[in-house]
């Protein structure tokens, strides 16, 4: 049996695409708006909890919309704390993330775990479109790829609109935005609501994918998303928006493949947070390391010629 089988790679890509939605969420809040939103963990679980409860009621598609709506509410509260009450972005995220723990428990009926087994999900509905073995094996990945393609296309279109350009300008320079008679508080609110909806969408999809929801599901999700974002931007740079969006998704898939390799190397699950931290550190340090290596190479070349 190979080191990485087709099944392991397929699962890594499926989870990587779901993580890609959270990474795109951080792309909006962190890269575009230049805001450090630490409510990601709680918002991810919120999307899973809301989506799971609506799915159990027999409405998996509606569950996705409800989850995204809940994510919008989470983003609005985070933005309200920042723009109206003057709370720093990091503190606002921590406050919302802490409060969401109780809200998530309440959504789940004050149970720490909810099972969706025996209930139709978007994945089972999509997989039932064909009876072929190929479709049964790859339908989940195809559905997730279509969702990521739709989300990525929408982000590209949205950031090219007048509203999207205003949000990008807000992240670049608040002073310039104010001088242009653009309301920065409104731009931040819209941006964080959009970001929250993507995070909650990812949570809803992972709940329907795994057919379970756990109160601790989102723990460390901001680190995973940051790792994916940093890997993607390290690979593609800060060029045109379509390239950056594709890079974020690619970084998410690469991150999950690295975790799969770690699993195959029998790295204990307790060490995965350390692995994630190392991945982030290496990805962040890579551009500077390349500069140092290039500078050292020029020094050596200069010594040889002289």
ROROGU-932228 format. One record per residue: residue number from 1; x negated, y negated, z of N, C-alpha, C in turn. Coordinates in steps of 0.02 Angstrom, whole numbers. Each point is the difference from the previous one (the first is absolute). Layout:
residues N
NUM,X,Y,Z,X,Y,Z,X,Y,Z
...
This chain:
residues 306
1,-43,60,0,43,-60,0,-44,-62,0
2,16,-48,-43,-40,-61,-6,3,-43,63
3,-49,-46,3,-4,-44,58,62,-44,5
4,22,-27,-58,61,-39,-3,45,31,-53
5,53,32,21,46,32,-46,47,-52,-31
6,35,20,-53,48,-45,-32,54,-21,48
7,21,46,44,52,-18,49,-24,-52,50
8,-63,6,22,-27,-49,48,-6,-68,-33
9,-25,-1,-62,-6,-64,-36,68,-31,-13
10,49,42,-18,68,-26,-13,29,-31,64
11,-7,34,56,26,-27,63,-36,-64,19
12,-66,-1,-10,-39,-60,16,24,-59,-43
13,14,12,-63,24,-54,-44,70,-23,21
14,43,48,20,68,-18,21,-2,-45,62
15,-38,21,50,-5,-41,61,-37,-65,-16
16,-50,4,-43,-37,-60,-19,44,-52,-33
17,46,22,-42,46,-47,-32,47,-33,50
18,22,39,50,42,-30,53,-40,-51,39
19,-62,18,18,-43,-47,34,-14,-62,-44
20,2,11,-66,-11,-55,-46,51,-56,8
21,61,18,19,51,-51,12,-19,-43,60
22,-26,31,53,-22,-38,58,-60,-43,-18
23,-45,28,-40,-58,-39,-22,21,-60,-42
24,51,9,-42,27,-56,-39,32,-52,46
25,30,24,54,28,-45,50,-54,-45,29
26,-57,31,19,-56,-39,26,-31,-44,-55
27,5,23,-62,-24,-41,-55,37,-66,-3
28,66,3,13,40,-62,0,-16,-43,61
29,-1,30,59,-9,-39,62,-72,-20,11
30,-47,46,-11,-70,-12,18,-39,-33,-57
31,7,28,-61,-39,-27,-56,31,-62,-32
32,66,0,-7,33,-56,-32,14,-57,49
33,32,16,57,19,-52,48,-55,-15,51
34,-51,43,3,-55,-8,48,26,0,72
35,47,46,14,29,8,67,-13,71,24
36,-25,6,60,-12,66,30,63,22,36
37,38,44,-32,64,23,27,-9,68,34
38,2,0,66,-10,62,38,66,34,19
39,54,-21,-31,64,33,12,11,61,-45
40,-51,16,-40,6,53,-50,19,67,31
41,-33,18,55,13,65,31,73,8,19
42,27,-50,35,70,4,22,49,-5,-57
43,-16,-41,-51,45,-8,-58,3,64,-40
44,-57,36,-5,-3,63,-35,47,52,33
45,-4,3,67,43,46,37,73,-22,-5
46,12,-66,0,68,-25,-6,31,22,-66
47,-37,-5,-55,26,23,-64,16,74,0
48,-44,39,32,11,72,4,62,15,42
49,8,-34,57,56,13,45,66,-19,-33
50,4,-59,-29,62,-22,-32,16,45,-59
51,-50,14,-41,12,44,-57,21,69,20
52,-30,27,54,17,68,23,73,3,24
53,21,-49,39,68,2,27,52,-8,-55
54,-13,-42,-49,48,-8,-55,-1,62,-44
55,-58,30,-9,-5,61,-40,37,57,33
56,-5,6,66,36,52,37,76,-9,-9
57,21,-63,-8,71,-14,-12,22,18,-70
58,-48,22,-42,16,23,-67,-11,-50,-55
59,-41,-53,13,-10,-52,-50,-75,-15,-7
60,-38,44,-32,-73,-11,-5,-19,-62,-40
61,36,-14,-55,-16,-60,-39,17,-63,39
62,56,0,34,18,-57,42,-49,-8,57
63,-27,56,23,-50,-2,53,-61,-41,-19
64,-20,6,-64,-57,-39,-24,15,-75,2
65,59,-19,-23,19,-71,1,6,-27,71
66,30,41,44,7,-21,70,-69,-8,34
67,-44,46,-15,-68,-3,28,-35,-64,-23
68,5,-15,-64,-31,-61,-26,31,-62,31
69,66,2,11,32,-56,34,-25,-9,71
70,-11,55,35,-27,-3,67,-71,-28,-1
71,-39,19,-52,-68,-28,-7,1,-75,-12
72,49,-23,-38,8,-72,-11,13,-36,66
73,42,30,42,14,-30,65,-62,-3,44
74,-40,54,-2,-62,1,38,-47,-55,-24
75,-7,-7,-66,-43,-52,-27,25,-70,16
76,67,-8,2,28,-66,16,-16,-19,72
77,6,47,46,-14,-15,71,-74,-18,8
78,-44,37,-34,-71,-15,4,-14,-70,-27
79,31,-17,-56,-10,-66,-30,30,-54,44
80,57,13,31,33,-49,43,-45,-18,60
81,-31,51,29,-45,-13,56,-58,-44,-21
82,-25,11,-61,-57,-38,-24,18,-71,-20
83,52,-6,-41,15,-64,-32,43,-46,44
84,43,28,41,45,-42,40,-22,-7,73
85,-31,52,27,-19,-2,70,-75,-10,10
86,-37,-3,-54,-71,-16,4,-43,56,28
87,23,61,-3,-39,57,24,-51,20,-53
88,-61,14,21,-51,20,-47,20,66,-34
89,-23,9,-62,22,57,-40,-16,66,33
90,-59,6,30,-18,63,32,45,14,59
91,12,-51,41,43,9,58,72,14,-21
92,24,-34,-52,68,12,-24,9,72,-22
93,-50,27,-35,3,70,-21,1,48,58
94,-41,-15,51,-3,44,59,67,-2,37
95,29,-60,7,64,-6,35,55,39,-36
96,4,-8,-66,52,35,-39,-12,75,2
97,-63,21,-6,-16,71,1,19,31,67
98,-12,-36,54,18,26,66,76,5,8
99,36,-52,-22,72,1,6,33,53,-44
100,-31,14,-57,29,50,-46,-1,70,29
101,-44,13,47,-2,68,30,67,17,32
102,27,-47,39,65,11,31,56,1,-51
103,-4,-45,-49,51,-2,-52,1,65,-39
104,-58,26,-16,-4,63,-37,30,57,40
105,-14,1,65,30,51,43,76,-5,-1
106,25,-62,3,72,-10,0,31,23,-66
107,-34,-14,-56,25,22,-65,4,76,-3
108,-48,33,31,-4,73,-1,42,31,56
109,43,-39,31,43,26,54,-39,16,63
110,-54,-39,12,-45,9,57,-27,71,3
111,-14,26,-58,-35,64,-7,-67,-13,-34
112,-53,32,24,-66,-13,-28,-11,34,-67
113,45,45,-20,-9,36,-62,69,16,-30
114,5,-10,-66,63,14,-35,-17,43,-61
115,38,54,-10,-11,45,-56,49,-14,-56
116,-24,3,-62,43,-10,-59,8,66,-38
117,-25,54,27,6,64,-34,73,19,-10
118,14,28,-59,68,19,-16,41,-56,-30
119,-31,-58,-11,34,-58,-28,-32,-19,-66
120,40,-19,-49,-28,-21,-64,-40,-64,8
121,-56,-3,-35,-42,-60,-3,-8,-21,-72
122,-31,-58,-11,-12,-21,-69,-46,49,-36
123,-44,33,37,-46,48,-30,37,64,-21
124,45,24,43,37,61,-18,49,-15,-57
125,30,-60,-1,45,-18,-54,-37,-6,-67
126,-59,-31,3,-41,-7,-61,-26,68,-23
127,-19,42,48,-26,65,-17,51,47,-29
128,64,-13,14,54,43,-25,18,-14,-73
129,-34,-50,-31,15,-17,-70,-22,55,-48
130,-45,43,21,-24,54,-43,-16,61,44
131,5,59,-30,-14,62,36,-68,28,-16
132,-39,-33,-42,-65,27,-19,-49,-3,59
133,-48,47,0,-49,2,54,-44,-62,0
134,-17,-24,-59,-41,-61,-4,35,-59,32
135,64,-8,-14,38,-56,28,6,6,76
136,11,60,25,5,10,72,-66,-18,35
137,-56,15,-33,-65,-13,30,-19,-74,-3
138,18,-33,-54,-26,-67,-13,53,-55,3
139,63,17,14,53,-51,0,-11,-53,53
140,-24,19,59,-12,-49,53,-52,-51,-22
141,-55,25,-29,-53,-45,-22,25,-45,-56
142,39,27,-46,26,-40,-56,46,-55,27
143,44,17,47,45,-50,29,-38,-56,34
144,-50,19,40,-39,-50,36,-39,-44,-50
145,-26,31,-53,-37,-39,-50,47,-51,-34
146,62,21,-14,48,-45,-31,17,-58,47
147,8,16,65,15,-52,49,-58,-50,4
148,-62,26,4,-58,-45,3,-6,-42,-63
149,15,30,-57,-4,-37,-63,51,-57,0
150,61,15,25,52,-51,2,-18,-56,50
151,-25,20,58,-19,-50,51,-58,-42,-24
152,-51,32,-29,-58,-37,-25,19,-48,-55
153,44,22,-45,23,-44,-54,38,-60,27
154,43,14,50,39,-55,30,-46,-50,35
155,-51,25,36,-46,-45,35,-37,-44,-51
156,-22,30,-55,-35,-38,-52,46,-54,-29
157,62,20,-15,48,-50,-26,15,-54,51
158,11,20,62,20,-47,52,-56,-51,13
159,-62,23,3,-55,-46,15,-14,-47,-58
160,29,14,-59,-7,-45,-57,56,-51,-6
161,52,8,42,55,-49,0,-20,-63,38
162,42,-50,-5,-15,-63,36,-3,11,75
163,47,41,25,0,16,71,-63,40,19
164,-17,49,-41,-59,39,15,-64,-41,-2
165,-5,-46,-48,-58,-43,-4,-4,-46,61
166,58,-21,26,1,-41,60,-24,39,61
167,19,64,3,-24,43,55,-76,9,-5
168,-25,11,-60,-72,7,-10,-36,-64,19
169,28,-56,-17,-30,-64,16,-1,-11,76
170,53,23,34,3,-6,73,-57,37,33
171,-16,59,-26,-55,38,27,-68,-31,-15
172,-4,-37,-56,-64,-31,-19,-13,-64,39
173,51,-43,6,-11,-64,34,66,-29,24
174,10,0,66,61,-28,29,4,-75,-13
175,-57,-34,4,0,-73,-10,22,-18,-71
176,-24,38,-49,20,-14,-69,74,13,-10
177,26,53,32,70,16,-7,44,-55,29
178,-19,-24,60,38,-54,31,-1,-62,-44
179,-58,-14,-30,-5,-59,-43,41,7,-64
180,16,62,-18,40,13,-60,74,5,15
181,20,-18,61,70,0,21,30,71,1
182,-42,50,12,23,69,8,2,15,75
183,54,33,21,8,17,70,-40,62,17
184,-57,-7,34,-42,58,14,33,50,47
185,42,-24,47,35,45,46,46,47,-39
186,34,-28,-50,45,41,-40,-39,51,-41
187,-57,-20,-28,-41,45,-39,-27,57,42
188,-21,-16,61,-25,52,45,55,48,19
189,60,-27,13,57,42,18,18,47,-57
190,4,-25,-61,17,42,-57,-54,53,-10
191,-62,-20,5,-55,47,-9,0,56,51
192,11,-17,63,-1,52,53,63,44,-4
193,56,-28,-21,60,41,-10,-12,50,-56
194,-29,-23,-54,-17,45,-55,-48,54,22
195,-51,-21,38,-49,48,25,32,51,46
196,44,-23,45,34,46,45,45,50,-36
197,31,-22,-54,43,46,-38,-40,56,-31
198,-60,-14,-23,-43,52,-30,-24,49,54
199,-17,-26,58,-22,44,55,56,46,21
200,60,-28,7,58,41,20,18,50,-54
201,-7,-18,-63,13,46,-55,-46,60,5
202,-64,-13,14,-48,54,8,20,45,58
203,21,-29,56,21,39,57,60,44,-15
204,49,-28,-37,60,38,-19,-19,58,-45
205,-45,-12,-48,-20,53,-46,-38,55,35
206,-44,-18,46,-38,52,35,45,41,45
207,53,-32,28,47,37,41,39,51,-42
208,22,-21,-59,37,46,-44,-47,52,-30
209,-63,-18,-10,-49,46,-27,-16,56,50
210,-11,-20,63,-16,49,52,62,29,34
211,58,-31,-13,64,20,29,-1,-3,76
212,-34,-50,26,-1,-11,72,-21,-72,14
213,18,-25,58,-19,-67,22,-23,4,72
214,-58,-27,14,-28,1,67,-14,-71,22
215,9,-14,64,-7,-68,25,-72,-24,-7
216,-49,45,0,-70,-19,-6,-26,6,-71
217,46,4,-48,-20,11,-70,-45,-56,-26
218,14,-62,19,-36,-56,-28,-65,-18,34
219,-20,37,52,-60,-15,37,-61,3,-47
220,-37,-54,-3,-60,-2,-42,13,-15,-73
221,63,-13,-18,16,-11,-71,-34,-63,-27
222,-8,-51,42,-32,-61,-24,-73,13,-17
223,-33,46,36,-69,18,-15,-4,37,-67
224,47,47,-10,2,37,-63,12,-47,-59
225,48,-45,8,15,-47,-54,-59,-47,-13
226,-32,-22,53,-59,-44,-8,-56,37,-36
227,-10,64,19,-52,40,-34,15,6,-74
228,63,14,-17,20,7,-70,-10,-66,-37
229,19,-55,32,-6,-66,-31,-73,-18,-13
230,-42,12,50,-71,-18,-6,-34,44,-52
231,16,65,-1,-29,44,-51,19,-23,-70
232,65,-16,-9,24,-22,-64,-33,-65,-23
233,-6,-49,45,-29,-64,-19,-75,5,-9
234,-31,49,34,-72,12,-11,-12,29,-69
235,45,44,-22,-8,32,-65,16,-47,-58
236,52,-41,8,24,-41,-56,-19,-73,6
237,-20,-23,60,-16,-70,9,63,-42,5
238,-9,-65,1,57,-46,7,13,-33,-68
239,18,42,-49,14,-24,-67,73,-15,-10
240,26,20,-58,69,-13,-17,46,42,44
241,61,-25,10,48,32,45,15,72,-19
242,13,17,-64,15,70,-16,-57,48,19
243,-62,-23,-10,-57,42,17,-5,8,76
244,14,-52,37,-2,4,73,55,46,27
245,59,-4,-30,55,43,22,-17,73,-13
246,-25,14,-60,-20,69,-16,-57,23,46
247,-46,-46,16,-55,18,44,23,18,70
248,51,-35,25,26,14,66,30,71,3
249,39,17,-52,30,67,-2,-55,53,-8
250,-49,-14,-42,-56,46,-9,-38,10,65
251,-11,-55,36,-35,4,64,38,43,50
252,66,-6,-1,42,41,45,-7,74,-15
253,1,17,-65,-7,70,-20,-69,27,17
254,-52,-42,-10,-68,21,17,-7,10,75
255,31,-44,38,-3,8,73,30,67,20
256,57,17,-28,32,62,19,-40,61,-23
257,-33,-6,-57,-44,54,-23,-59,9,47
258,-27,-55,26,-54,5,49,23,36,63
259,61,-17,22,28,34,59,10,75,-15
260,21,17,-61,9,70,-18,-67,37,1
261,-52,-34,-24,-67,30,3,-21,11,72
262,15,-49,42,-17,7,72,37,59,31
263,62,10,-21,38,58,24,-33,65,-22
264,-22,3,-63,-32,60,-26,-67,13,34
265,-31,-53,26,-63,7,36,11,15,74
266,64,12,18,19,17,69,-16,-55,50
267,5,-63,-23,-6,-56,46,62,-1,45
268,-7,-2,66,59,2,44,45,-61,-11
269,65,11,5,47,-55,-12,-10,-58,48
270,-27,16,60,-12,-54,49,-51,-50,-25
271,-41,21,-50,-53,-44,-25,21,-40,-61
272,63,8,-22,21,-34,-62,0,-76,7
273,16,-26,60,-2,-72,10,-71,-26,-8
274,-50,39,24,-70,-18,-10,-18,3,-74
275,24,51,-35,-12,4,-72,29,-60,-36
276,61,-20,18,32,-59,-30,-41,-63,13
277,-24,-7,62,-40,-59,17,-65,-2,-40
278,-31,58,-8,-62,4,-39,13,-16,-74
279,56,24,-27,17,-15,-69,8,-75,-10
280,36,-33,46,10,-72,-4,-67,-37,4
281,-42,21,48,-65,-33,9,-43,8,-62
282,-3,60,-28,-41,11,-60,26,-39,-59
283,67,-1,-8,29,-36,-57,-12,-76,6
284,6,-27,61,-12,-71,10,-74,-17,-11
285,-44,44,23,-72,-14,-4,-28,14,-69
286,37,37,-42,-28,21,-65,-22,-58,-44
287,42,-54,-9,-23,-55,-43,-65,-32,25
288,-4,-12,66,-60,-31,27,-60,47,-6
289,13,66,9,-54,49,-8,-27,0,-71
290,46,-6,-49,-23,-2,-70,-43,-62,-12
291,19,-57,30,-40,-61,-9,-70,9,30
292,-2,31,60,-65,10,33,-44,47,-41
293,31,54,-27,-38,48,-40,-26,-34,-63
294,43,-41,-32,-21,-35,-61,-56,-50,15
295,7,-36,57,-53,-47,19,-65,35,15
296,4,57,34,-60,39,14,-32,26,-64
297,42,20,-48,-26,23,-64,-36,-55,-37
298,27,-62,3,-33,-56,-33,-67,-16,33
299,-1,5,67,-63,-13,36,-54,50,-20
300,19,65,-4,-47,52,-19,-24,-11,-72
301,48,-18,-44,-19,-13,-70,-47,-58,-6
302,11,-53,40,-42,-59,-1,-70,17,24
303,-4,44,52,-65,19,26,-40,40,-52
304,35,42,-37,-34,41,-50,-27,-43,-57
305,40,-49,-20,-22,-43,-56,-55,-47,20
306,-1,-19,65,-52,-46,23,-62,38,23
